[in-house]
Amino acid sequence: MEELTCEQEVVGEEEDEESFFQDIDILQNHGINVADIKKLKTAGICTIKGIQMTTRKRLCAIKGISEAKVDKIKEAALKLAESGFLTALEYSDRRKMCFRVSTGSTELDKLMGGGVESMSITEAFGEFRTGKTQLSHTLCVTAQLPGSNGYGGGKVVFIDTENTFRPARLREIADRFNLDHEAVLENVLYARAYTSEHQAELLDFVAAKFHEELGVFKLLIVDSIMALFRVDFSGRGELADRQQKLAQLLSRLQKISEEYNVAVFITNQMTADPGATMSFQADPKKPIGGHILAHASTTRLSLRKGRGEVRVAKIYDSPDMPESEASFALTAGGVADAKE
């Protein structure tokens, strides 16, 4: 009897997944031909939700898709998708699908309300050696572990812009959790981005991969989000263009996180603010990326150095978490609780 109940639960979960991910192939029943659907998939649009999240302008830019076809595709997607409004109660039920990935430190998890949340972007910023990359490496392993509230663990995608990804670190962190090295490394999909354009192109591949293995990937890490933009765009003359491109990249990240129910964790660098000394600010350093990045990140964590291996994290901005601090330590096994 118990086995039957378990089977029913699994079937129920699968049905939930099916209703959450409406495959783009069902457009065939609405008069859209297979060749056009293939073109959409190549551009990283693989679900009905994905069509809703893409502007007509971007759809027209796909090779071989005319304006008339775009109208037809949008019309069919509108019929298939539910109406735009839900009651807060219905949305509350949908939010139950959200999960949180543990950071490896109980104190840090508590600060973040359980860990890195899915369907949103969590940003960690700080100076060098404040533990941003170590936190990213630890999340690569902890995301694979089953967690609280029925979270079953899953695979990770790591986009590296600074060449700081080290598989050897993952082995050390895997030892802490008594996990098999090969299995842990096998579950992390790694890509090195060389330019800000390449970084954006990789997200199309990520979307296609998430669709190919529905519900398997649980976390997407970009370390760091701004490094390549700092290099590719220089001076005030190119600032507007840089921010526009950055806004598009972040919008794509947010849409991927909602479309496939994955957690997105990004790291960010700091800059010295020369005008801060005039206004007597306590800390003259601030995260780069300006207001565009500030508004796009759901939760922002500020990291700073403490004594020795201790680091202090502070909630800088969050829609549902109070502003407070927590200490954690950087150990050989990744991010852990600081010893008092």
C-alpha positions as CSV (number, residue, x, y, z in Angstrom):
1,M,0.0,0.0,0.0
2,E,2.8,2.4,0.9
3,E,4.6,1.6,-2.4
4,L,1.4,2.5,-4.2
5,T,1.2,5.9,-2.4
6,C,4.8,6.6,-3.3
7,E,4.0,5.8,-6.9
8,Q,1.0,8.1,-6.9
9,E,3.1,10.9,-5.4
10,V,5.8,10.4,-8.1
11,V,3.1,10.5,-10.9
12,G,1.6,13.6,-9.2
13,E,5.0,15.3,-9.2
14,E,5.5,14.4,-12.9
15,E,2.1,15.8,-13.8
16,D,3.1,19.0,-11.9
17,E,6.3,19.2,-13.9
18,E,4.4,18.6,-17.2
19,S,1.9,21.4,-16.4
20,F,4.8,23.7,-15.4
21,F,6.9,23.1,-18.6
22,Q,4.6,23.3,-21.6
23,D,6.7,22.0,-24.5
24,I,6.9,24.2,-27.6
25,D,6.1,21.1,-29.7
26,I,2.4,21.3,-28.9
27,L,2.3,24.3,-31.3
28,Q,2.2,21.7,-34.1
29,N,-1.5,21.2,-33.2
30,H,-2.1,24.9,-33.8
31,G,-0.7,25.0,-37.4
32,I,2.9,25.9,-36.7
33,N,5.2,23.7,-38.8
34,V,8.1,21.6,-37.4
35,A,10.8,23.6,-39.2
36,D,9.8,26.8,-37.5
37,I,9.6,25.1,-34.1
38,K,13.1,23.8,-34.7
39,K,14.3,27.4,-35.4
40,L,12.8,28.6,-32.1
41,K,14.5,25.8,-30.2
42,T,17.9,26.8,-31.8
43,A,17.4,30.3,-30.4
44,G,16.9,28.9,-26.9
45,I,13.0,29.2,-26.9
46,C,11.7,25.7,-25.9
47,T,8.5,26.3,-23.9
48,I,5.2,28.2,-24.4
49,K,6.3,30.4,-21.4
50,G,9.5,31.1,-23.3
51,I,7.5,32.5,-26.3
52,Q,5.6,34.7,-23.9
53,M,8.9,35.9,-22.4
54,T,10.3,36.9,-25.8
55,T,9.5,40.1,-27.6
56,R,8.2,40.1,-31.2
57,K,11.3,42.1,-32.2
58,R,13.6,39.2,-31.0
59,L,11.4,36.6,-32.6
60,C,11.6,38.5,-35.9
61,A,15.4,38.5,-35.6
62,I,15.5,34.7,-35.7
63,K,16.6,33.6,-39.2
64,G,13.7,32.3,-41.3
65,I,10.9,33.6,-39.0
66,S,8.8,36.3,-40.8
67,E,6.5,38.8,-39.1
68,A,3.4,36.9,-40.2
69,K,4.9,33.7,-38.6
70,V,5.6,35.6,-35.4
71,D,2.0,36.8,-35.2
72,K,0.8,33.3,-35.7
73,I,3.2,31.8,-33.1
74,K,2.2,34.5,-30.5
75,E,-1.5,33.9,-31.2
76,A,-1.1,30.1,-30.7
77,A,1.0,30.6,-27.5
78,L,-1.7,33.0,-26.2
79,K,-4.4,30.3,-26.6
80,L,-2.3,27.7,-24.8
81,A,-1.1,29.8,-21.9
82,E,-3.4,30.6,-19.0
83,S,-4.7,34.1,-18.6
84,G,-2.2,36.6,-17.1
85,F,-3.9,37.1,-13.7
86,L,-4.1,34.8,-10.7
87,T,-5.4,35.3,-7.2
88,A,-2.7,35.7,-4.5
89,L,-3.9,32.4,-3.1
90,E,-3.3,30.6,-6.5
91,Y,0.1,32.3,-6.8
92,S,0.9,31.2,-3.2
93,D,0.3,27.6,-4.3
94,R,2.6,28.0,-7.3
95,R,5.3,29.5,-5.1
96,K,5.3,26.1,-3.2
97,M,7.3,24.8,-6.2
98,C,10.2,27.1,-5.2
99,F,13.1,25.4,-3.4
100,R,16.2,26.6,-1.6
101,V,19.8,25.4,-2.1
102,S,21.9,25.3,1.1
103,T,25.1,27.3,1.2
104,G,26.9,24.8,3.5
105,S,26.7,27.2,6.5
106,T,23.7,27.0,8.8
107,E,24.0,30.6,9.9
108,L,24.2,31.8,6.3
109,D,21.2,29.7,5.3
110,K,19.2,31.2,8.2
111,L,20.1,34.7,7.1
112,M,18.9,33.9,3.5
113,G,15.7,32.2,4.7
114,G,17.0,28.7,3.9
115,G,19.5,29.2,1.2
116,V,19.7,30.3,-2.5
117,E,16.1,30.6,-3.7
118,S,14.8,29.2,-7.0
119,M,12.9,31.3,-9.6
120,S,15.0,34.3,-8.6
121,I,18.5,35.9,-8.9
122,T,20.7,35.9,-5.8
123,E,23.8,38.2,-6.1
124,A,26.8,38.1,-3.8
125,F,29.2,41.0,-4.0
126,G,32.4,42.0,-2.2
127,E,36.0,42.8,-2.6
128,F,38.6,40.1,-3.6
129,R,39.1,37.3,-1.0
130,T,35.7,37.8,0.6
131,G,34.6,34.3,-0.4
132,K,32.5,34.8,-3.5
133,T,34.1,32.1,-5.6
134,Q,34.4,29.7,-2.6
135,L,30.6,30.1,-2.1
136,S,30.1,29.4,-5.8
137,H,32.2,26.2,-5.5
138,T,30.4,25.1,-2.3
139,L,27.0,25.6,-4.0
140,C,28.1,23.3,-6.8
141,V,28.3,20.5,-4.3
142,T,25.4,21.4,-1.9
143,A,23.0,21.7,-4.8
144,Q,23.5,18.0,-5.5
145,L,22.5,17.0,-2.0
146,P,18.8,16.4,-0.9
147,G,17.7,19.2,1.3
148,S,14.7,20.4,3.4
149,N,11.1,20.7,2.2
150,G,11.4,17.8,-0.3
151,Y,14.3,19.2,-2.3
152,G,15.9,16.2,-4.1
153,G,19.1,17.7,-5.4
154,G,20.1,18.2,-9.0
155,K,22.8,19.2,-11.5
156,V,24.5,22.6,-11.8
157,V,25.6,24.8,-14.6
158,F,28.7,27.0,-13.9
159,I,29.5,29.9,-16.3
160,D,33.0,31.2,-15.5
161,T,34.2,34.6,-16.7
162,E,37.3,35.0,-14.6
163,N,39.0,31.6,-15.0
164,T,38.6,30.9,-11.3
165,F,36.8,27.5,-11.5
166,R,38.8,24.7,-10.0
167,P,37.5,21.1,-10.1
168,A,40.1,20.2,-7.4
169,R,38.1,22.4,-5.0
170,L,35.0,20.5,-5.7
171,R,36.8,17.3,-4.8
172,E,37.8,18.7,-1.4
173,I,34.2,19.9,-0.8
174,A,32.9,16.5,-1.8
175,D,35.1,14.9,0.8
176,R,33.5,17.0,3.5
177,F,30.0,15.6,2.5
178,N,31.4,12.0,1.9
179,L,30.4,12.1,-1.8
180,D,32.0,10.3,-4.8
181,H,34.4,12.7,-6.6
182,E,33.5,11.5,-10.1
183,A,29.8,11.7,-9.6
184,V,30.0,15.2,-8.2
185,L,32.1,16.5,-11.1
186,E,29.9,14.7,-13.6
187,N,26.9,16.7,-12.4
188,V,28.5,20.1,-12.9
189,L,28.3,21.5,-16.5
190,Y,31.1,24.1,-17.0
191,A,31.6,26.8,-19.6
192,R,34.2,29.5,-19.9
193,A,32.9,32.8,-21.3
194,Y,35.4,35.0,-23.1
195,T,33.3,38.1,-24.0
196,S,30.1,39.6,-22.8
197,E,28.5,38.5,-26.1
198,H,29.7,35.0,-25.7
199,Q,28.3,35.1,-22.1
200,A,24.8,36.0,-23.6
201,E,25.1,33.3,-26.3
202,L,25.9,30.6,-23.6
203,L,22.5,31.4,-22.0
204,D,20.7,30.1,-25.2
205,F,22.6,26.9,-24.8
206,V,21.8,26.7,-21.1
207,A,18.0,27.2,-21.9
208,A,18.2,24.4,-24.4
209,K,20.0,22.1,-22.0
210,F,17.5,22.8,-19.2
211,H,14.7,21.9,-21.6
212,E,16.5,18.8,-22.8
213,E,16.8,17.5,-19.2
214,L,13.6,18.9,-17.6
215,G,13.7,19.3,-13.9
216,V,17.3,17.8,-13.7
217,F,19.2,21.1,-13.3
218,K,18.6,23.1,-10.2
219,L,21.3,25.8,-10.1
220,L,22.9,28.2,-12.5
221,I,26.1,30.1,-11.3
222,V,27.7,33.0,-13.1
223,D,31.1,34.0,-11.6
224,S,31.2,36.9,-12.1
225,I,28.5,38.7,-13.9
226,M,30.2,42.0,-14.6
227,A,33.9,41.1,-15.3
228,L,33.5,40.9,-19.1
229,F,31.3,44.0,-19.3
230,R,34.0,45.9,-17.5
231,V,36.5,44.8,-20.2
232,D,34.3,45.1,-23.4
233,F,32.9,48.5,-22.6
234,S,35.2,51.3,-21.5
235,G,34.6,54.9,-20.6
236,R,31.4,56.9,-20.2
237,G,30.8,57.0,-23.9
238,E,29.9,53.3,-23.9
239,L,28.2,53.2,-20.6
240,A,24.6,53.4,-22.0
241,D,25.3,50.6,-24.4
242,R,26.9,48.5,-21.7
243,Q,23.9,48.9,-19.3
244,Q,21.5,48.0,-22.1
245,K,23.3,44.8,-22.9
246,L,23.6,44.0,-19.2
247,A,19.9,44.6,-18.7
248,Q,19.1,42.1,-21.5
249,L,21.4,39.5,-20.0
250,L,19.9,39.8,-16.5
251,S,16.4,39.7,-18.0
252,R,17.3,36.5,-19.8
253,L,18.7,35.0,-16.5
254,Q,15.5,36.0,-14.6
255,K,13.3,34.4,-17.3
256,I,15.4,31.2,-17.4
257,S,15.1,30.9,-13.6
258,E,11.3,31.3,-13.7
259,E,10.8,29.2,-16.9
260,Y,12.7,26.2,-15.6
261,N,12.4,26.7,-11.8
262,V,16.1,26.9,-11.2
263,A,18.1,29.0,-8.7
264,V,20.4,31.6,-10.2
265,F,23.5,32.7,-8.2
266,I,25.7,35.5,-9.5
267,T,28.8,37.1,-8.0
268,N,29.8,40.7,-8.5
269,Q,32.8,43.0,-8.0
270,M,33.2,46.2,-6.2
271,T,34.4,49.7,-7.1
272,A,35.7,52.6,-5.1
273,D,33.3,55.5,-5.1
274,P,35.3,58.8,-5.3
275,G,32.3,60.9,-4.4
276,A,31.6,59.0,-1.3
277,T,34.2,60.8,0.9
278,M,32.4,64.1,0.2
279,S,29.2,62.7,1.6
280,F,30.9,61.1,4.7
281,Q,29.7,57.6,3.9
282,A,31.0,54.8,6.1
283,D,32.0,52.6,3.2
284,P,33.2,54.4,0.1
285,K,33.1,51.1,-2.0
286,K,30.0,50.0,-3.8
287,P,29.0,47.1,-6.2
288,I,29.4,47.7,-9.9
289,G,26.6,47.4,-12.4
290,G,24.6,50.4,-11.2
291,H,20.9,50.5,-10.8
292,I,20.3,48.0,-13.6
293,L,22.0,45.2,-11.6
294,A,20.5,46.4,-8.3
295,H,17.0,46.1,-9.6
296,A,17.5,42.8,-11.5
297,S,18.8,40.9,-8.4
298,T,16.1,39.6,-6.2
299,T,18.4,39.1,-3.1
300,R,21.7,40.9,-2.7
301,L,24.3,39.7,-0.3
302,S,27.2,42.0,0.8
303,L,30.3,40.0,1.8
304,R,33.2,41.4,3.8
305,K,36.3,40.0,5.5
306,G,36.3,39.2,9.2
307,R,39.1,37.8,11.4
308,G,41.3,35.1,9.8
309,E,39.1,32.8,7.7
310,V,35.8,34.3,8.9
311,R,33.7,36.3,6.5
312,V,30.6,38.3,7.2
313,A,27.5,38.3,5.0
314,K,24.9,41.0,5.2
315,I,21.5,41.1,3.4
316,Y,21.8,44.3,1.3
317,D,18.5,44.0,-0.4
318,S,15.7,41.4,-0.3
319,P,11.9,41.5,-0.9
320,D,11.2,39.2,2.0
321,M,14.2,39.0,4.3
322,P,15.1,41.6,7.0
323,E,18.5,43.4,6.9
324,S,20.8,41.5,9.2
325,E,24.2,39.8,9.3
326,A,25.7,36.3,9.6
327,S,29.3,35.0,9.9
328,F,30.6,32.0,8.1
329,A,34.1,30.5,7.6
330,L,36.1,29.5,4.5
331,T,37.4,26.0,5.2
332,A,39.1,23.3,3.1
333,G,35.6,21.8,2.7
334,G,34.2,25.1,1.4
335,V,31.8,27.4,3.2
336,A,31.0,26.3,6.7
337,D,29.9,27.7,10.1
338,A,32.4,30.0,11.8
339,K,33.7,28.6,15.1
340,E,32.9,30.9,18.0
